[in-house]
Amino acid sequence: MDGKPTAIMGASPGNFGTVRAQMSLRQTFLFTNNAVMSRPELLVFGASKRFSESGELTDEDTKKFLREFLQAFDQWIAKNAPKQLMAGSPV
């Protein structure tokens, strides 16, 4: 995992959108030396109102933020990926 670009996101039924879980993962990724994107964060609260019974994301605001999050992660990868990853070498 050394140096691999990493993003953390999560959804929860409560009001805090996986804040504690994400903090714990960030600490873990310090040990494994992942290159963790710090911003933007994706903390989806009230997941039962944002996803269908089958797990499909239905909330348009959350979809928009997810797209922005993934675009930011794509840029993060371009800046932080180890050179062998960018060259298409096996990981």
N, C-alpha and C positions, 0 to 999 in steps of 0.2 A: 504494500500500500504506500510505500515511501514516495512522497511527492505527488501522488495521484490527485488530480482535481476532484473535489467532492462538494456536493450540495446537500443540504439537509432540509427536508420539508415534512410536514405532518398534519394530520387532521384528528380532531377529537370531538366527542359529543359535548364536552363542557365549554366553559367560557375562556379557557386559557390556551387552546389550540396547540398543545404539545410543547409548551414552553419548557417545562422541566425535563422532558425526554430529550429535547434538542440540546439543552445545556449539558446534559450527561453525555450525549454523543460527541459534542464538541470536545469535551475533556478526553474522551476515548481517542478521538482522532489526533489529539496532540501526541499521545503515546505512539500511534502508528505513523506519525509524520505526514498525514494527508494534507494537501493544500485545500483547506476548507474555505469556501466562499462565505464571507461574513454578512454581506448585504447584497441583494435584499433577502429578507427572511420570509418564509412561507409558513404561517401558523394559522391553519384553518380551524376556527371554532364553530360550534353548532353544526357539526358535520351532518347530522340527520336532516337538517333543513337545506343542505347544499348538494346532497347526493340522493339519487333515487334508491329505491329498495334493492335494485340490482347492482348498486355501486357506481352508477354513471354520474359524473359531475354535471349538475343541472343549473347551478347558480352562475349567471352571466358575469357578475363582478369577480367571482373567484376564478372563472375561466380566463378572464382578461388578466388578472394578476398572475395566474399560472403561466400564461404565455410570456409575460414580461419577465417572470422569474427564470424561465427556461432560456430566453434570449440572453439574459444576464449571465446565466451559467455557461452558455455557449461562448460568450466573450471571455469569461473566466478561464475556461478550458484553453482557448487560444493563447491566453497570456501565461498560463501556469502549467500546462501539460509538459511532462518530460519529453525531451526531443524524440526519443524512440517511439512514444505514443503518436506524435504528430506525423512521423514518417511511416506509420502503418506497421511497425514491427510488432511481433507477438508480445503480449504482456505476460 
